[in-house]
Amino acid sequence: MSKSAAKINVMMKKAHVAMQHEQYGAALILYRRAYALDKNDHGIMFRLGHVLVTAGFGEEAVEVLKRAVKKKPGDVDSLILLSTAQLLTGDVEGMHASLNKARSWDRGHGLVTLTQVEAYLDSGKTDEAKAVLDALADIAEPHEFVWMARARFARDTKAYGDAIDIYQKLIDAPGTSDSCRRSAMYEFGYVLDLTGEYDRAWEKFSLANAGHIPGKVDDVKSIQSVWTPEVIAGLPRSTIHDERPVMIAGTPRSGTTLMERVINAHPLGSSVGECPLMLQMYARTMVGNLDQEKVDSYAKEYLDLLDKRIGEGPTRIIDKHMGAEKDLGLISCVLPGVRVIQALRDPRDCCLSAYFQNFGNNVSYSRDLTTMGRQYVVYREMMEYWKEHLSIPVYVSVYEEFVADPETSTRSLLEFLGIEFDDSTLKFYESKDHVNTRSSMQVRKPVYKTSTQRWKNYEKHLGPLLKVLGPYADGVMA
């Protein structure tokens, strides 16, 4: 083995260990180094593409994974990962093209089937999803992910009994993989919640979350010690002024998708989804080195992305920015024309709903009620800190108030954004655009009130959460 090959081998092993411990930053550095040494190895390309997707580097992931597909034609896993990267960049058409090609290579491939069925359902295309499943009706023993796809279709079409039967079968089968069994637990719990079997639902969600590595809580004092009022006052602001960017700041399940879809329905509105670029800038920023040249370069990089993804026309572009509580200081420097919408929802409903979601490698703090509650408190404390010390405008949208009176809330929101009211914003649920979020089912319906006070169905289980929420345990504006 050559010195270069030996070096790559060591890097790949260390990167694999980092991925197992969900240390994605370290893994990304190692895989990039390995790729720089050998740009023709399919295995390196695939693994680098995987961590790029996980970390949110969509454009780079698409570039690397297209090379991986070309390097190893017929490799379905590379095409599936490429489709995920394409969705991350907003290329829904490209995503479906990759999935269709993958199905032509292996029509019964489980993950291809599940990914495509979920993609069609997230776009509101029930007939297309059914066609994918019907094409596999002749396969006697389908892959476990095909069963998951059938269950997801049954759930979305309200055939809850069929969905429950499939999830129970997958959980009980000795040959079901651990990851599929865990996913089935989440989905099973979701259906049981819909059918009012709350204690059984809680059991499934608890078992599903128990199989994950616990997440960590952000350190408020550490962030504030770096972004002091004195430091903020002395930082340069970009000379590039653009009023298109609108950041929606919120915790998972706080109503961020609802706000996004309402604004996206406006003729002058659009969205880049959950764009990770600002958090990536934050990760590579030393506040002491944040000079005028760097601030302007960041602004150009972000606005160029909006131009590439959205193009001309929209005057307000939504970035559903999870993690804004960490980087609003940087955002205020890079995008001085930005507007911020803070999405709030009853903390008990918000945290409970996040605990019920299978976020995969993302939102690791949602896997434990105590950790989830502590992170929620961090979010609220940091948002209050930013509102006190930054000059950017912040609009507070309370979920419960919005669903109680959608039109009044929408008019107030659009006034804050500086655009005229349009009736289309009240019919956001009629859009057939792809919704890449766990809220895809909800935002395809008119505004509804059944998700408020949901926590009361599980109150006897929420002691650890209510304890750490402190004053926020009494409601959204406590």
C-alpha positions in Angstrom: 0.0 0.0 0.0 1.4 3.4 -1.0 1.8 6.2 1.6 -1.1 8.1 0.0 -3.4 5.1 0.1 -2.4 4.4 3.7 -3.1 8.0 4.7 -6.5 7.9 3.0 -7.4 4.6 4.8 -6.6 6.2 8.2 -8.7 9.3 7.3 -11.7 7.1 6.2 -11.6 5.1 9.4 -11.5 8.2 11.6 -14.3 9.8 9.6 -16.4 6.7 10.0 -16.0 6.8 13.7 -16.9 10.5 13.7 -20.1 9.8 11.8 -21.1 7.1 14.3 -20.8 9.7 17.1 -22.7 12.3 15.0 -19.6 14.5 14.9 -20.4 15.7 11.3 -18.0 18.6 11.3 -15.0 16.4 12.0 -16.2 13.8 9.5 -16.6 16.4 6.8 -13.0 17.7 7.2 -11.6 14.2 7.0 -13.7 13.1 4.0 -12.8 16.3 2.1 -9.1 15.7 2.7 -9.4 12.1 1.5 -11.3 13.3 -1.6 -8.6 15.9 -2.3 -6.0 13.0 -2.4 -8.1 10.8 -4.6 -11.0 12.2 -6.7 -11.6 8.9 -8.6 -12.6 6.7 -5.7 -16.4 6.0 -5.7 -16.4 5.1 -2.0 -14.8 8.4 -1.0 -17.3 10.3 -3.2 -20.3 8.5 -1.8 -19.2 9.0 1.9 -18.3 12.7 1.3 -21.7 13.2 -0.4 -23.4 11.6 2.6 -21.9 13.9 5.2 -22.4 16.9 2.9 -26.1 16.2 2.7 -26.3 15.6 6.4 -24.5 18.9 7.1 -26.7 20.8 4.6 -24.1 21.5 1.9 -26.5 20.8 -1.0 -24.7 22.3 -4.0 -21.4 20.7 -3.1 -23.1 17.4 -2.4 -24.9 17.5 -5.9 -21.5 18.1 -7.6 -19.8 15.2 -5.8 -22.6 12.8 -6.1 -23.1 13.4 -9.8 -19.5 12.3 -10.2 -20.1 9.3 -8.0 -23.1 8.2 -10.3 -21.0 8.7 -13.4 -18.1 6.8 -11.8 -20.3 3.8 -10.9 -23.3 3.5 -13.2 -26.0 1.3 -11.8 -25.3 2.1 -8.2 -28.8 2.8 -6.8 -27.6 4.1 -3.5 -25.6 6.9 -5.1 -28.7 8.0 -7.1 -30.9 8.0 -4.0 -28.3 10.2 -2.1 -28.1 12.5 -5.2 -31.9 12.8 -5.2 -31.7 13.9 -1.5 -29.0 16.5 -2.3 -31.1 17.8 -5.2 -34.1 18.2 -3.0 -31.9 20.1 -0.5 -31.1 22.6 -3.2 -34.7 23.0 -4.2 -34.4 20.9 -7.5 -37.5 18.9 -7.1 -37.6 18.0 -10.8 -34.0 16.8 -10.6 -34.9 14.7 -7.5 -37.7 12.9 -9.4 -35.5 12.3 -12.4 -32.8 10.7 -10.2 -35.4 8.5 -8.5 -37.0 7.5 -11.8 -33.6 6.4 -13.1 -33.0 4.5 -9.9 -36.3 2.7 -10.3 -35.4 1.8 -13.9 -32.2 0.2 -12.5 -34.0 -1.7 -9.7 -37.8 -1.3 -9.7 -38.2 -3.1 -6.3 -35.5 -1.3 -4.4 -36.9 -0.5 -1.0 -35.3 2.8 -0.3 -36.0 4.1 -3.8 -39.7 3.2 -3.4 -40.0 4.8 0.1 -38.2 7.9 -1.0 -40.3 8.4 -4.1 -43.6 7.6 -2.4 -42.8 10.1 0.3 -41.7 12.7 -2.2 -45.0 12.4 -4.1 -47.0 12.5 -0.9 -45.1 15.6 0.2 -46.0 17.2 -3.0 -49.7 16.3 -2.6 -49.5 13.9 -5.5 -51.4 10.9 -4.1 -52.1 9.3 -7.5 -48.5 9.3 -8.5 -47.6 7.7 -5.1 -50.2 5.0 -5.6 -48.8 4.3 -9.1 -45.4 3.6 -7.7 -46.8 1.1 -5.2 -49.2 -0.5 -7.7 -46.2 -1.2 -10.0 -44.8 -3.5 -7.2 -47.9 -5.4 -6.4 -46.6 -8.6 -8.1 -43.5 -8.8 -5.8 -44.2 -11.6 -3.4 -41.8 -10.5 -0.6 -41.1 -6.8 -0.9 -38.3 -5.0 1.0 -39.1 -3.6 4.4 -39.0 -0.1 3.1 -41.6 -1.0 0.5 -43.8 -1.9 3.5 -43.0 1.4 5.1 -44.0 3.2 1.9 -47.3 1.3 1.8 -47.9 2.3 5.5 -47.1 5.9 4.8 -49.6 5.9 1.9 -52.3 4.3 4.1 -51.7 6.8 6.8 -51.9 9.8 4.4 -55.1 8.4 2.9 -56.6 7.8 6.4 -56.6 4.0 6.1 -55.3 3.9 9.7 -56.1 0.3 10.3 -54.0 -0.8 7.3 -51.1 1.4 8.5 -51.3 0.0 12.0 -51.2 -3.6 10.8 -48.1 -2.9 8.7 -46.2 -1.1 11.4 -47.0 -3.9 13.9 -45.8 -6.5 11.4 -42.5 -4.7 10.9 -41.9 -4.2 14.6 -42.6 -7.8 15.4 -40.6 -9.4 12.5 -37.2 -10.7 13.6 -35.6 -9.7 10.4 -36.5 -6.0 10.5 -33.5 -3.8 10.7 -33.0 -1.6 13.7 -33.4 1.7 11.7 -36.6 0.5 10.1 -38.0 -0.8 13.4 -37.3 2.6 15.0 -38.9 4.5 12.1 -41.9 2.2 12.3 -42.2 3.0 16.0 -42.4 6.7 15.3 -45.0 6.3 12.5 -47.0 3.8 14.6 -47.1 6.4 17.4 -48.2 9.1 15.0 -51.2 6.9 13.8 -52.1 6.0 17.3 -52.1 9.7 18.3 -54.5 10.4 15.3 -56.8 7.7 16.5 -56.8 8.9 20.1 -54.9 6.0 21.6 -52.6 8.3 23.6 -51.0 5.9 26.1 -50.1 3.4 23.3 -48.8 6.3 21.2 -46.6 7.5 24.1 -45.2 4.0 24.5 -44.2 3.9 20.8 -42.6 7.4 20.7 -40.7 6.7 23.9 -39.2 3.4 22.5 -38.3 5.1 19.2 -36.5 8.0 20.9 -34.7 5.6 23.3 -32.8 4.2 20.3 -31.0 7.5 19.5 -27.9 9.2 20.9 -29.1 12.0 23.3 -28.5 15.5 21.9 -26.9 18.6 23.5 -28.2 22.0 24.6 -26.6 25.2 23.4 -24.7 27.3 25.9 -26.4 30.7 26.3 -23.6 32.3 28.3 -21.0 31.2 25.8 -22.9 32.8 22.9 -23.5 36.0 24.8 -19.9 36.2 26.0 -18.8 36.4 22.3 -21.7 38.5 21.0 -21.7 41.2 23.7 -23.6 44.5 23.2 -20.2 46.2 22.9 -19.0 43.8 20.2 -22.3 44.0 18.3 -22.2 47.8 18.3 -18.6 47.8 16.9 -19.2 45.3 14.0 -19.4 46.5 10.4 -22.7 46.2 8.4 -22.8 45.1 4.8 -22.8 47.8 2.3 -25.1 45.6 0.1 -28.6 46.5 1.0 -31.3 44.0 0.0 -34.8 43.7 1.5 -35.7 40.4 0.0 -34.4 38.1 2.9 -36.9 37.2 5.5 -35.7 34.8 8.3 -38.3 32.7 10.1 -36.8 31.9 13.5 -38.4 29.2 15.6 -38.0 25.8 17.2 -39.1 22.7 15.4 -42.9 22.4 15.3 -43.5 26.0 16.3 -45.4 27.0 13.2 -42.5 28.0 11.0 -43.8 25.9 8.0 -47.2 27.6 8.3 -45.6 31.0 8.1 -43.5 30.0 5.2 -46.4 28.6 3.2 -48.6 31.6 3.8 -45.9 34.0 2.5 -44.9 31.7 -0.3 -48.4 31.7 -1.6 -48.2 35.5 -2.1 -47.4 36.6 -5.7 -44.4 38.5 -4.4 -43.3 35.8 -2.0 -41.0 32.8 -2.3 -38.9 30.5 -0.2 -35.5 28.7 -0.1 -36.8 26.3 2.6 -34.4 25.5 5.5 -31.3 27.0 4.0 -28.2 26.1 6.0 -25.9 28.7 4.5 -26.1 31.3 7.4 -25.3 28.6 10.0 -22.4 27.5 7.8 -21.1 31.1 7.8 -21.5 31.3 11.5 -19.5 28.1 12.0 -16.6 29.5 10.0 -16.6 32.9 11.6 -14.3 34.4 14.2 -16.0 37.5 15.5 -12.7 39.3 15.9 -11.9 38.8 12.2 -15.3 40.0 11.0 -14.2 43.1 8.9 -16.0 45.0 6.2 -14.6 42.9 3.4 -15.7 39.6 5.0 -19.2 40.9 5.8 -19.7 42.1 2.2 -18.4 38.8 0.8 -20.9 36.9 3.0 -23.7 39.1 1.9 -22.8 38.5 -1.8 -22.6 34.8 -1.2 -26.0 34.6 0.4 -27.7 36.9 -2.1 -26.2 35.1 -5.0 -27.8 31.9 -3.6 -31.2 33.6 -3.6 -30.6 34.7 -7.2 -29.7 31.2 -8.2 -32.5 29.4 -6.4 -35.3 31.9 -6.9 -34.4 34.3 -9.7 -36.1 37.6 -10.4 -39.7 38.5 -9.4 -40.2 37.8 -5.6 -39.5 40.7 -3.4 -39.7 38.7 -0.1 -37.8 35.4 0.1 -38.3 33.1 3.2 -35.4 31.3 4.8 -36.9 29.0 7.4 -33.9 29.4 9.6 -33.7 26.8 12.4 -30.9 27.8 14.7 -31.4 31.6 14.3 -31.0 31.9 18.1 -27.3 31.3 17.6 -26.5 33.4 14.6 -28.8 36.4 14.5 -25.9 38.6 15.5 -24.1 37.6 12.3 -27.2 37.9 10.2 -27.8 41.5 11.4 -24.3 42.4 10.0 -24.5 40.4 6.7 -28.1 41.3 5.9 -29.0 44.7 7.2 -32.2 44.8 5.2 -33.5 41.5 6.7 -36.8 41.1 8.5 -37.2 38.4 11.1 -40.4 36.5 12.0 -40.3 34.7 15.4 -42.6 31.8 15.4 -44.0 30.9 18.8 -46.3 28.2 19.9 -47.4 26.9 23.3 -44.1 25.4 24.6 -45.8 22.3 25.8 -47.3 21.5 22.4 -44.2 22.6 20.6 -41.8 20.4 22.6 -44.2 17.4 22.7 -44.6 17.6 18.9 -40.9 17.7 18.3 -40.4 14.7 20.6 -42.8 12.8 18.4 -40.9 13.5 15.2 -38.3 11.3 13.5 -35.8 14.0 12.6 -33.1 11.4 11.8 -29.6 12.9 12.3 -31.1 16.4 12.8 -32.5 18.1 15.9 -30.8 15.6 18.2 -32.0 17.5 21.3 -35.6 16.5 20.5 -34.9 12.9 21.5 -35.3 13.5 25.2 -38.0 15.6 26.9 -35.6 17.2 29.5 -33.1 18.1 26.8 -35.8 19.4 24.5 -37.2 21.6 27.3 -33.8 23.1 28.1 -33.1 23.9 24.5 -36.5 25.6 24.2 -35.5 27.9 27.2 -32.2 28.6 25.5 -34.1 29.6 22.3 -36.4 32.0 24.2 -33.6 33.6 26.2 -31.4 34.1 23.1 -34.2 35.6 21.1 -35.0 38.1 23.9 -31.3 38.9 24.0 -31.1 39.6 20.2 -34.3 41.7 20.3 -32.8 43.9 23.0 -29.4 44.4 21.3 -30.0 44.2 17.5 -31.6 46.8 15.3 -33.3 44.4 12.9 -37.1 44.3 13.0 -38.7 41.2 14.5 -42.3 40.2 14.2 -43.7 37.7 16.7 -46.2 35.3 15.3 -48.1 33.2 17.9 -49.5 30.0 16.4 -52.5 29.9 18.6 -53.5 33.5 17.6 -52.9 32.7 14.0 -55.2 29.7 13.9 -57.9 31.6 15.8 -58.0 34.4 13.3 -56.0 33.6 10.1 -57.0 36.7 8.1 -56.3 39.3 10.7 -52.9 37.6 11.5 -52.0 37.3 7.8 -52.8 41.0 7.2 -50.6 42.0 10.1 -47.8 39.7 8.9 -47.9 41.1 5.4 -47.9 44.7 6.7 -44.7 43.9 8.6 -43.2 42.6 5.4 -44.2 45.7 3.5 -46.3 43.9 0.9 -50.0 44.3 0.1 -52.6 41.7 1.3 -53.5 39.1 -1.3 -56.3 36.5 -1.0 -54.0 33.7 -2.2 -52.2 33.8 1.2 -55.4 32.5 2.8 -55.4 29.5 0.4 -51.8 28.5 0.9 -52.9 24.9 1.4 -54.0 24.6 -2.3 -50.4 24.8 -3.5 -49.0 21.6 -5.0 -45.4 22.6 -4.4 -43.2 20.1 -2.6 -43.1 20.5 1.2 -39.9 19.0 2.5 -40.9 19.0 6.2 -42.5 16.8 8.8 -45.5 19.3 8.6 -46.3 18.4 5.0 -49.7 16.8 5.8 -50.8 19.7 8.0 -49.9 22.5 5.6 -52.0 20.9 2.8 -55.1 21.6 4.9 -56.9 24.8 5.8 -55.8 26.3 9.2 -57.1 24.0 12.0 -57.2 24.2 15.7 -57.0 20.6 16.7 -53.2 20.8 17.3 -53.6 23.3 20.1 -53.6 22.1 23.7 -52.6 18.7 22.4 -50.2 18.3 25.3 -53.1 17.7 27.7 -53.6 14.3 26.1 -50.1 13.4 27.5 -50.0 15.5 30.6 -49.2 12.6 33.0 -46.1 11.9 31.0 -44.7 15.4 30.8 -43.3 16.0 34.3 -39.6 16.2 33.3 -40.5 18.6 30.5 -42.6 20.9 32.6 -40.0 21.0 35.3 -37.2 22.3 33.0 -39.5 24.7 31.1 -39.9 26.7 34.3 -42.0 29.8 33.6 -42.6 28.7 30.0 -44.5 25.7 31.3 -47.5 28.0 31.8 -47.9 28.9 28.1 -46.5 30.7 25.1 -46.2 34.2 26.4 -45.3 33.3 30.0 
